[in-house]
Amino acid sequence: MNEERYSTKRITVKEIDDILYEEHRVLDHGFIRVVDYMGSDSAIVQAARVSYGKGTKQINQDESLIKYLMRHHHTTPFEMCEIKFHVKLPIFVARQWIRHRTANVNEYSARYSILDHEFYIPKPEQIAKQSDNNKQGSGETFDLDVSKEIVDSLTNDSNLVYSHYGKFIEQGLAREIARTNLTLNYYTQFYWKIDLHNLLHFLKLRADKHAQYEIRVYTEVMLDIVKKWVPLAHSAFIEYCLESTCISRTGLGIICKLIKGENVTREESNISKREWDELMFLLDK
């Protein structure tokens, strides 16, 4: 990194400048760090008003506008802010991450370089059975003895395939072929640049309690970074997106009837059992 310092006319955020290039450790060998950014809360306000300067003089007016934009899904002002991350993560997490196609990404290539002997092993308390009601999720944890046995097997397998990988490289096998036996828990790295609107969409999905633990822990760090970068937008996102819920027209009708003190049943409401149960859970019924 160039150590020279220059003055700038662009808007900067001290809280983000203070953590530029700082590694935030995630999982056993992973990290995430901010390497660049553009814009701030004032850039969102400026874009919304199509005006020059830092928005209004009163921060509560800027805050109200950002809340309005978030509440009514006016997305383009949030696209005026961008951020670039450097992320080190297991390959299987990267494959989930990369499904979000609204970012610019460049990944470490094992065709050109040799992967380090670093792989992710979950802690015993993270070893869980397949969920009974979620085909892509985890359920109850195993007994500790079983979990430790699984951890040992994962570790042994990961070391074994890397020993073969190393031999392949020594024998002069093409790296693009040698890499093919490595397991998905080996670490990769990429640079990932995205605008704020699409970043918040990513966080809404991957910070959800139903998301896989191994990607969720990255989003926890990213949420803290977003809070430092654009605190007003972060607050509005938490209020209207991350910790809010979506209710159907039928569900809203049920709530209105309950408020009026009317007796409502699922059968007469023409609503699925799953949606009914979710609604009753929200209402603490």
C-alpha positions as CSV (number, residue, x, y, z in Angstrom):
1,M,0.0,0.0,0.0
2,N,1.3,3.5,-0.9
3,E,2.2,5.3,2.3
4,E,2.0,8.8,0.7
5,R,-0.9,10.9,1.9
6,Y,-3.0,13.3,-0.1
7,S,-5.8,15.8,0.7
8,T,-9.1,15.1,-1.1
9,K,-12.2,17.0,-2.0
10,R,-14.4,13.9,-1.8
11,I,-16.6,13.1,1.2
12,T,-14.9,10.6,3.5
13,V,-16.0,8.7,6.6
14,K,-13.5,8.7,9.4
15,E,-14.9,5.6,11.0
16,I,-14.2,3.6,7.8
17,D,-10.9,5.3,7.1
18,D,-9.8,4.1,10.5
19,I,-10.4,0.5,9.6
20,L,-9.2,0.4,6.0
21,Y,-7.1,-2.7,5.3
22,E,-7.8,-4.0,8.9
23,E,-8.4,-7.7,8.9
24,H,-11.5,-8.8,10.8
25,R,-11.0,-12.5,11.7
26,V,-13.8,-14.9,10.8
27,L,-14.0,-18.6,11.3
28,D,-10.7,-20.4,11.9
29,H,-8.6,-19.0,9.0
30,G,-10.8,-16.5,7.3
31,F,-11.1,-12.7,7.4
32,I,-12.8,-9.7,5.8
33,R,-11.5,-6.2,5.3
34,V,-12.5,-3.0,3.6
35,V,-10.0,-1.9,0.9
36,D,-11.9,1.0,-0.6
37,Y,-15.3,2.8,-0.5
38,M,-17.2,5.7,-2.1
39,G,-20.0,7.8,-0.6
40,S,-21.7,8.2,2.7
41,D,-25.2,8.9,4.1
42,S,-24.9,12.4,2.5
43,A,-24.4,10.8,-0.9
44,I,-27.7,9.0,-0.6
45,V,-29.5,12.3,0.4
46,Q,-27.7,14.2,-2.3
47,A,-28.8,11.7,-5.0
48,A,-32.4,11.7,-3.7
49,R,-32.6,15.5,-3.9
50,V,-30.5,15.7,-7.1
51,S,-28.8,18.6,-5.5
52,Y,-25.3,19.8,-4.8
53,G,-23.6,19.6,-1.4
54,K,-24.1,17.6,1.8
55,G,-27.9,17.6,1.9
56,T,-29.7,19.5,4.6
57,K,-28.2,21.3,7.6
58,Q,-30.2,19.2,10.1
59,I,-29.3,15.6,10.4
60,N,-32.8,14.6,11.5
61,Q,-34.1,15.8,8.1
62,D,-31.5,13.6,6.3
63,E,-32.4,10.7,8.6
64,S,-36.1,11.1,7.8
65,L,-35.5,11.1,4.1
66,I,-33.3,8.0,4.2
67,K,-36.0,6.2,6.3
68,Y,-38.6,7.3,3.7
69,L,-36.4,5.9,0.8
70,M,-35.9,2.6,2.6
71,R,-39.5,2.3,3.7
72,H,-40.8,2.9,0.1
73,H,-38.1,0.9,-1.7
74,H,-36.6,3.8,-3.5
75,T,-33.3,2.0,-4.3
76,T,-31.3,4.1,-6.7
77,P,-30.1,6.7,-4.1
78,F,-28.5,3.8,-2.2
79,E,-26.7,2.7,-5.3
80,M,-24.6,5.9,-5.2
81,C,-22.5,4.4,-2.4
82,E,-20.0,1.6,-3.1
83,I,-17.6,-0.5,-1.0
84,K,-14.9,-3.0,-1.9
85,F,-14.0,-5.9,0.4
86,H,-11.2,-8.4,0.5
87,V,-12.5,-11.7,1.8
88,K,-10.9,-15.0,2.7
89,L,-13.4,-17.8,3.1
90,P,-14.0,-21.5,2.5
91,I,-14.8,-22.5,-1.1
92,F,-18.2,-23.7,-0.2
93,V,-19.1,-20.4,1.4
94,A,-17.7,-18.6,-1.6
95,R,-20.0,-20.6,-3.9
96,Q,-23.0,-19.4,-1.8
97,W,-21.7,-15.8,-1.8
98,I,-21.1,-15.6,-5.5
99,R,-24.7,-16.4,-6.3
100,H,-25.3,-12.7,-5.6
101,R,-24.5,-11.6,-9.1
102,T,-24.9,-7.8,-8.6
103,A,-21.2,-7.3,-7.5
104,N,-17.9,-7.1,-9.2
105,V,-15.6,-10.0,-8.2
106,N,-12.1,-11.3,-8.8
107,E,-11.1,-14.5,-7.1
108,Y,-7.7,-16.2,-6.3
109,S,-6.9,-18.6,-9.1
110,A,-5.6,-22.1,-8.3
111,R,-4.8,-22.4,-12.0
112,Y,-2.0,-19.8,-11.6
113,S,-1.1,-20.2,-7.9
114,I,-0.8,-22.9,-5.3
115,L,-3.4,-23.0,-2.5
116,D,-2.2,-22.8,1.1
117,H,-2.7,-25.7,3.4
118,E,-5.6,-24.0,5.2
119,F,-9.0,-25.5,5.5
120,Y,-12.1,-24.9,7.6
121,I,-13.2,-27.3,10.3
122,P,-16.4,-26.6,12.2
123,K,-16.4,-26.6,15.9
124,P,-18.1,-29.7,17.5
125,E,-21.1,-27.5,18.5
126,Q,-21.6,-26.6,14.9
127,I,-21.9,-30.2,13.8
128,A,-25.6,-30.7,13.2
129,K,-28.0,-33.2,11.7
130,Q,-30.0,-32.5,8.6
131,S,-33.1,-30.4,9.3
132,D,-36.4,-32.3,9.2
133,N,-38.4,-29.4,7.7
134,N,-35.7,-27.5,5.8
135,K,-34.1,-29.4,2.9
136,Q,-31.1,-27.0,2.8
137,G,-30.6,-26.4,6.5
138,S,-29.2,-27.9,9.7
139,G,-31.2,-29.2,12.6
140,E,-30.3,-30.5,16.0
141,T,-26.7,-31.1,17.0
142,F,-25.1,-34.5,17.5
143,D,-23.9,-35.9,20.8
144,L,-20.4,-34.5,21.6
145,D,-18.7,-37.9,20.9
146,V,-20.2,-38.2,17.5
147,S,-19.4,-34.6,16.7
148,K,-15.7,-35.1,17.6
149,E,-15.6,-38.2,15.5
150,I,-16.9,-36.2,12.5
151,V,-14.5,-33.4,13.1
152,D,-11.6,-35.9,13.2
153,S,-12.8,-37.4,9.9
154,L,-13.1,-34.0,8.2
155,T,-9.6,-33.1,9.4
156,N,-8.0,-36.3,8.3
157,D,-9.7,-36.2,4.9
158,S,-8.6,-32.6,4.3
159,N,-5.0,-33.3,5.2
160,L,-5.0,-36.4,3.0
161,V,-6.2,-34.6,-0.1
162,Y,-3.7,-31.8,0.4
163,S,-0.8,-34.3,0.6
164,H,-1.9,-35.7,-2.7
165,Y,-2.2,-32.1,-4.1
166,G,1.3,-31.4,-3.0
167,K,2.6,-34.6,-4.7
168,F,0.8,-33.7,-7.9
169,I,2.5,-30.3,-7.9
170,E,5.9,-31.9,-7.3
171,Q,5.3,-34.3,-10.2
172,G,4.7,-31.3,-12.4
173,L,1.0,-31.9,-12.9
174,A,-0.8,-28.9,-14.3
175,R,-2.2,-26.8,-11.4
176,E,-5.6,-26.6,-13.1
177,I,-5.8,-30.4,-12.7
178,A,-4.0,-30.8,-9.4
179,R,-6.5,-28.6,-7.7
180,T,-9.5,-30.8,-8.6
181,N,-9.2,-33.2,-5.6
182,L,-9.2,-30.4,-3.0
183,T,-12.3,-30.4,-0.7
184,L,-14.7,-27.5,-0.6
185,N,-13.6,-26.5,2.9
186,Y,-10.2,-25.2,1.6
187,Y,-9.9,-21.4,1.7
188,T,-10.0,-19.1,-1.3
189,Q,-9.9,-15.3,-1.5
190,F,-11.6,-12.7,-3.6
191,Y,-12.1,-8.9,-4.0
192,W,-15.8,-8.1,-4.0
193,K,-17.1,-4.6,-4.9
194,I,-20.8,-3.8,-4.6
195,D,-23.1,-0.8,-4.2
196,L,-25.0,-0.2,-1.0
197,H,-28.4,-1.2,-2.3
198,N,-27.3,-4.6,-3.4
199,L,-25.1,-5.1,-0.3
200,L,-28.1,-4.6,1.9
201,H,-30.1,-7.1,-0.1
202,F,-27.2,-9.6,0.3
203,L,-27.2,-8.9,4.1
204,K,-30.9,-9.3,4.4
205,L,-30.7,-12.8,3.0
206,R,-27.4,-14.0,4.4
207,A,-27.7,-12.4,7.9
208,D,-31.1,-14.1,8.3
209,K,-31.2,-16.7,11.1
210,H,-32.0,-19.4,8.5
211,A,-28.8,-18.7,6.5
212,Q,-25.9,-21.1,7.0
213,Y,-23.8,-20.3,10.0
214,E,-20.5,-20.1,8.0
215,I,-21.7,-17.3,5.8
216,R,-23.8,-15.6,8.6
217,V,-20.7,-14.9,10.7
218,Y,-19.2,-12.9,7.8
219,T,-22.4,-10.8,7.5
220,E,-22.2,-10.0,11.2
221,V,-18.9,-8.3,10.6
222,M,-20.2,-6.6,7.5
223,L,-23.2,-5.2,9.3
224,D,-20.9,-3.6,11.8
225,I,-18.9,-2.1,9.0
226,V,-22.0,-0.8,7.3
227,K,-23.0,0.8,10.6
228,K,-19.7,2.7,10.7
229,W,-19.9,3.7,7.1
230,V,-23.5,4.8,6.7
231,P,-25.1,4.9,10.1
232,L,-28.4,6.5,9.0
233,A,-28.9,4.0,6.2
234,H,-27.9,1.1,8.5
235,S,-30.5,2.2,11.1
236,A,-33.2,2.4,8.4
237,F,-32.2,-1.0,7.1
238,I,-32.5,-2.6,10.5
239,E,-35.9,-1.0,11.1
240,Y,-37.6,-1.6,7.8
241,C,-35.8,-4.6,6.3
242,L,-33.6,-6.9,8.5
243,E,-35.8,-6.9,11.6
244,S,-39.2,-6.3,9.9
245,T,-41.4,-8.8,8.2
246,C,-43.6,-9.2,5.1
247,I,-47.3,-9.8,5.6
248,S,-49.7,-10.9,2.9
249,R,-53.0,-9.1,2.2
250,T,-54.8,-12.0,3.8
251,G,-52.5,-11.9,6.8
252,L,-53.1,-8.1,7.2
253,G,-56.9,-8.8,7.1
254,I,-56.5,-11.3,9.9
255,I,-54.6,-8.9,12.0
256,C,-57.3,-6.2,11.5
257,K,-60.0,-8.6,12.6
258,L,-58.0,-9.6,15.7
259,I,-57.5,-6.0,16.6
260,K,-61.3,-5.5,16.4
261,G,-61.6,-8.5,18.8
262,E,-63.1,-10.8,16.2
263,N,-62.6,-14.6,16.4
264,V,-60.5,-15.8,13.4
265,T,-59.7,-19.3,12.4
266,R,-57.3,-20.6,9.8
267,E,-59.9,-22.6,8.0
268,E,-62.1,-19.6,7.3
269,S,-59.2,-17.5,6.4
270,N,-58.1,-19.5,3.3
271,I,-54.5,-19.5,4.4
272,S,-51.9,-22.3,4.5
273,K,-51.0,-23.9,7.8
274,R,-47.4,-22.8,7.4
275,E,-48.3,-19.1,6.8
276,W,-50.9,-19.2,9.6
277,D,-48.3,-20.6,12.1
278,E,-45.7,-18.0,11.0
279,L,-48.3,-15.2,11.5
280,M,-49.4,-16.5,14.9
281,F,-45.7,-16.7,15.9
282,L,-45.2,-13.1,14.9
283,L,-48.3,-12.1,16.9
284,D,-47.2,-14.2,19.9
285,K,-50.5,-16.1,19.7
